[in-house]
Amino acid sequence: MSQLKAMFDQATLLRRTGKSDEALALMEQVAQRQPKHPQVAQAMAAMLMDARQFDRAIYFAQVAVAAAPKVAAMHQTLATVLAAADRLPEAEKAARAALALDSMSFGILNTLGIILARTDRQIEATEYFERAVALYPDRYEVAANFGRLMIDVGRVDEAARFTAKAIEALPHDVEIRSARAFILNYLSGHDPADTLAHHVELGRILTRRAERVADKLGPLVPHEPESDRV
């Protein structure tokens, strides 16, 4: 079991560092020996979702729920995977099952809000985002989705204030900064230069990310022309 635990931890670390293919290959080995373990099945579901293998991801998420039906996180994983596969009614059902087990979870409230927004139920979605913000006022991960939703329901000034605070807390978050630039266009009397400044900063953030990826990949070795090969 200790070897499997080490493999599980290594696969999890590989996923966090962006090595998704290696992570999945290693977790597959763990799952072959522990196919019904809830945490293994949950990890498999998440990694298969990353790989857009939605049918297998849903299968493993269902295995996780069956193995640990009273653990809210398993239902949330199923909801997330189903939503990624555009099976939104089932995703909502799974998210509500998760919320019934843990009504204070920021992640579950956020997940349900996103699903409801995608089914054009903006008012109801906004209510769940508001609950998340009320419970965790210093967490701004909902800012991009919540801010755009507030525009949809006519709460422009609130959207502007909320995303301004979110930018202060998470200045390098691409989704939040993009939402902020979008929201400013709806704010009466706003300076277009502010919107431009956010787009410029977005460009800088994305450029820095691309440079970090390039550094990890190392120098590219050009292929030899076909005519020069022996």
N, C-alpha and C positions, 0 to 999 in steps of 0.2 A: 504493500500500500504506500510506503514512503516513496518508492520510485514513481508511482503513479501521481502522487501529490506533487513531486518535483516536476514531472512532465506537465501537469496541469498548470502549475505556477509559471513555468517557462512559456507555455503557450499563451497564457494571459498577458505576460510581459511582452511577448512578441507582438500581440495585437495592439497593445498600448503604444508601442513604438512604431506602429505603422507597417509591420511585416505580416500582413494579413494572410498571405498564402502559406507562409511557414507556420504561423499560428494554427491555422485550420488543419494542416497536415499533421501536426503534433497532437492536436486535440482529437483528431480522428483515431489516433492510436489509443488514447485514453478511453474514448467512447467504445472502442471495440471490446475492452475489458470491463468497463463499467457502464453499459448502455442505459441502465435505468437510474443511475445516480442523478438526483435532481440538479445539483450544481453543474455536473458535467453536461447534462442535457441542455441546461440553460445556456451554458457557454457555447455549446455546439450551435444552438439556435441563433445566438448573436453573431457568431462567426459566419455561419451559412447565410445569414441575412446580409452581412457585409459583402459576401460573394454573389449576392442576388440569386442564390439557390433557394427560392422561397418555399417550394414544396417540402424540401427536406428540413428547412428551418422551422416551418410550422409543425412538422412531425415531432421534432425534438422539443419544441416549446410545449407541445401537448404532453409529451412524455414527462417533462419537468413538472407540469401542473398535476398530472396523475400521481406522480411520486411524492409531491408535497402540496396537496390541495389547500392547505391552510396557510401557506406562505404567500403573502401578497406579491412579492417580487416575481414569482413564477408566472402569475396571472398577468402582471405588467409586461413581462417579456413576451408572452403570447400576444398581448394587445399590440405591442410595438411591431412584432413580426407580421401580424395580420394586416396592420395598417400599411406597412411597407409593401405588402402584396396587393394593396388596394381592396382588401376584403373588410371594408369599413364597418358594416353592421356587426360582424363577428368581433372585430377589434373593439368596438364600443362595449359589447357584452363582456369581453374579457377585462377591459379597463374598469368597468363598474364592479366586476367581481373582485378585482384588486382593491378598489376603493372601499368596498364593504369590509375587507379585512384590515385595511389601514387607511382611515379617513384623514390622517395627518401627514401623509407622504407627499412631499413636494413633487417628486418624480411622477407619481401616479396622477396627481391633479393636473400636472403639465401635460402628461400623455393624453388624458381624457379631453382636456381643452383643445389640444391639437386635432384630435379625431373629430370632435364636434365641429370645429372650424372647417375642416375639410368636407363635412357634410352640410355646409352652409347654414349652420345653426349658431350664428355669431353671438347672439345674446346669451345663450346658454354656455357657450364656450368661454365668453368673457367672465361669467360668474365663477367658473372653475379657476381661471387664471387669477381672479381677484382673491379667491380663497387661498391660493398658493402664496400670493404676495402678502396677504394679511398674516399668514402663519410665519412666513420667512421674509421679512421686509428687506433683508440685506442680500437676498439672492435675486439676481437679475437675469437668470438664464431664460426666463419667459419673455424678456423684454421685446425681442424681435416680433414674435407672434402676437403677444398681447398688444403691443403698440399698433401694429397694423389692424388688429381687430377693433381697437378703439376708434380708429379712423372710420371703419365700416359702420360703426354705430353712432358716429357724429361727435365723439368725445376728443376733438382735435387737441385742445389745450392740455388735457390730461395726458394724452399720448406724447406730446412734446415734452412735458415735464418729466414723465416717467423715463423716457428714453434718454433724456439729458442726464439723469442720475445714473442710469445704466452705463452710459459711456464713461462717466467718471470712475465707476467701479470696474468696468471691463473695457478699457480703451482699445484693446486689440481684437475684440470680438467682431469678426467680419459681418455676421448676420445682424447684430445689433446696430453697427454703424451704417449698414445698408438700409435698415429700417428707419433709422434716424434721418437719413438723407431723403427718403421717401416721404416721411411725415412732415418734414419742413416745408415741402411744396404745398401742403394744405394749410399752413399756418398763415393767417392774415398778417400782412406787413413784414414778412420775414425777408431777410437780405439774401438774395441768390448766392452771394459769395459764401454764405454759411454752408449751403448745399454743396457748392463746388469744393469747399475745404474738406468735407467728409469724403467726397469722391477721390480727392487727391490722397487723403490718408488711407483710404481703402487700397488704392494702388500701391502705396508704400508697404502696407501690411502684406499684401499678396506677393509683392516682389521679394520681400524678406523671406516669406515662406518658400518661394520657389528657389531662392538661393540656398536655404538650408537643405532642401531636398537635393539640389545639385551637389552640395558638399558631401552628402551621404553617399551619393552615387559614384562620386569621383570623376576623374577625367574620362571623356568618351573616347574610345579607341575606334578610329575609322576602319570600315571594312575595306579589304583589298579589292581593287577592281577585278572583275571576273577574268579579264584578259591577262592579268599579271599572276594568276594563281597557277601553281604547278599541277 
